[in-house]
Amino acid sequence: MLIKNLKNDNSFYHPDLHPREKFVTRQNLDRFGFSFVLRNYCGIKQRRRSFCQWIHGVPWWDEDLDISDLIGPFAYKNNLNIVVANEIQKSLCNAHGYKNVFIGGAPILYTPNIEVNRNPDVLVAFIAHSAEQEGKNVIDTRYLDFLESQLNDFEEVYVSVFSLDLSPNLLNEIHKRNLKIYQGADPTDRYSLQRTQALLKYAGYVSANCMGGSTVYAMQYGCRVSLFDDIFESDQSRLLKSGWSSNDVRRIEYVHSKNYLLKRFPYLFVPIKKSKKNIKIGNEICGSKFKMSPNQAQVAAGWNLSNQLEGYYLGLKNNLKKLIN
């Protein structure tokens, strides 16, 4: 079933109304409902297996980028289709032996356009979140206290919480400060990307206690974005349990640190009301100019006939090998 035209859908006019629909993820493109979004964009009705890894993150540290930042700590098969956001990422993948690398920008670029009236008196705050593989304590009372101090300056102050972090303790800390909770990104929600777009088209201002994909999307969608001065710098050593190297951990901690962010984005460390729009920067990091046509995206996702036949043939061949051995 194709995603309906959301252009004039009343359910996206206000954050309290945004729809959610859980589904079972089976492959990389399913995360955050992206396979539904891309099928709609390509005009494909039936769900298809994707012979592709589309990079979901939006690294803001091209000069310090490592291949593991794109594909994770374990290598892919070198003939697998990989979709990255920009030319630098493509060159890095090619240098590590990956042959079928496409430049297509971030997945959120393919969401259907949702028309929402922006409210300049609404603040949305994004807090640090866990990874899907490893949870962590994301309660930052200093930042929540700061947001509470902003209540008189805005009609509404939302705290966007990553779906996997919706713990009773965190929700209580937000509620007792009279802040509103927004259930944020969810890897198993088919409307996750659309909700993100609608939220960021609605909010006049966005604040965050760390740099992340949501901050970049906020810039791209024209919000006035700022970072909390006391950046939330968490211990990334838990990544060692998931196969990341100690060098990976040090690099990830560095590009999330205040020292790095002050050098890269000094204009984000300002009082909320003095923050400005940085649409150009958001578009650059998201790779907006590299958004593919429906036909190109279909090929990159491995949804064209030749990729489907080849993918299923190789899968059958590997299964037969396992049976013989």
SULQUI-V736767 format. One record per residue. N is the residue number from 1. SS is DSSP state (2 for helix, 1 for strand, 0 for the rest). NEAR is the number of other C-alpha atoms within 8 Angstrom. Layout:
N;SS;NEAR  N;SS;NEAR
This chain:
1;0;4  2;0;9  3;0;7  4;0;4  5;0;7  6;0;9  7;0;8  8;0;7  9;0;9  10;2;5  11;2;8  12;2;14  13;0;12  14;0;9  15;2;10  16;2;5  17;2;8  18;0;10  19;0;8  20;0;8  21;0;7  22;1;7  23;0;7  24;0;5  25;0;7  26;0;5  27;0;8  28;2;9  29;2;11  30;2;13  31;2;11  32;2;13  33;2;15  34;2;12  35;2;9  36;2;11  37;2;12  38;2;11  39;2;12  40;2;11  41;2;11  42;2;10  43;0;8  44;0;9  45;0;8  46;0;5  47;0;6  48;0;5  49;0;7  50;0;10  51;0;12  52;1;13  53;1;11  54;1;11  55;0;12  56;0;6  57;0;7  58;0;11  59;0;9  60;0;5  61;0;7  62;2;8  63;2;4  64;2;6  65;0;8  66;0;7  67;2;10  68;2;9  69;2;8  70;2;10  71;2;10  72;0;9  73;0;9  74;0;7  75;0;6  76;0;6  77;0;6  78;0;8  79;0;7  80;0;12  81;1;14  82;1;12  83;1;14  84;1;15  85;0;16  86;0;11  87;2;7  88;2;7  89;2;11  90;2;13  91;2;8  92;2;10  93;2;11  94;2;10  95;2;7  96;0;7  97;0;7  98;0;12  99;0;9  100;0;9  101;1;12  102;1;10  103;1;13  104;0;13  105;0;15  106;0;14  107;2;10  108;2;8  109;2;9  110;2;9  111;0;12  112;0;10  113;0;6  114;0;12  115;0;8  116;0;9  117;0;7  118;0;8  119;1;8  120;1;7  121;1;11  122;1;14  123;1;13  124;1;12  125;1;12  126;1;14  127;0;11  128;0;9  129;0;9  130;0;12  131;0;7  132;0;6  133;0;5  134;0;8  135;0;9  136;0;7  137;0;5  138;0;10  139;0;5  140;0;7  141;2;7  142;2;6  143;2;10  144;2;11  145;2;9  146;2;8  147;2;11  148;2;10  149;0;7  150;0;9  151;2;11  152;2;6  153;2;6  154;0;10  155;0;8  156;1;10  157;1;14  158;1;12  159;1;13  160;1;12  161;1;14  162;0;12  163;2;9  164;2;8  165;2;11  166;0;10  167;0;6  168;2;6  169;2;6  170;2;11  171;2;10  172;2;8  173;2;10  174;2;13  175;2;10  176;0;7  177;0;9  178;0;7  179;0;14  180;1;10  181;1;11  182;1;10  183;1;9  184;0;10  185;0;11  186;0;10  187;0;9  188;0;12  189;1;12  190;0;13  191;0;11  192;2;14  193;2;13  194;2;11  195;2;11  196;2;10  197;2;12  198;2;14  199;2;10  200;2;13  201;2;14  202;2;14  203;1;15  204;1;14  205;1;14  206;1;16  207;1;14  208;1;13  209;0;14  210;0;13  211;0;9  212;0;7  213;2;9  214;2;7  215;2;13  216;2;12  217;2;11  218;2;14  219;2;17  220;2;14  221;0;11  222;0;11  223;0;16  224;1;14  225;1;16  226;1;14  227;1;13  228;0;11  229;0;7  230;0;6  231;0;10  232;0;8  233;0;9  234;0;5  235;0;6  236;0;8  237;2;7  238;2;8  239;2;10  240;2;10  241;2;6  242;2;8  243;0;8  244;0;11  245;0;8  246;2;8  247;2;6  248;2;9  249;2;13  250;2;8  251;2;9  252;2;9  253;2;12  254;2;9  255;2;9  256;0;11  257;0;10  258;2;8  259;2;7  260;2;10  261;2;12  262;2;9  263;2;7  264;2;6  265;0;8  266;2;8  267;2;7  268;2;9  269;0;11  270;0;10  271;0;7  272;2;11  273;2;5  274;2;6  275;0;12  276;0;7  277;1;9  278;0;12  279;2;10  280;2;8  281;2;9  282;2;14  283;2;12  284;2;9  285;2;12  286;2;14  287;0;13  288;2;11  289;2;7  290;2;10  291;0;11  292;0;9  293;0;6  294;2;9  295;2;8  296;2;8  297;2;12  298;2;11  299;2;10  300;2;12  301;0;12  302;0;12  303;0;13  304;0;8  305;2;6  306;2;6  307;2;11  308;2;12  309;2;8  310;2;8  311;2;9  312;2;8  313;2;8  314;2;8  315;2;8  316;2;8  317;2;8  318;2;8  319;2;8  320;2;8  321;2;8  322;2;7  323;2;6  324;2;5  325;0;4
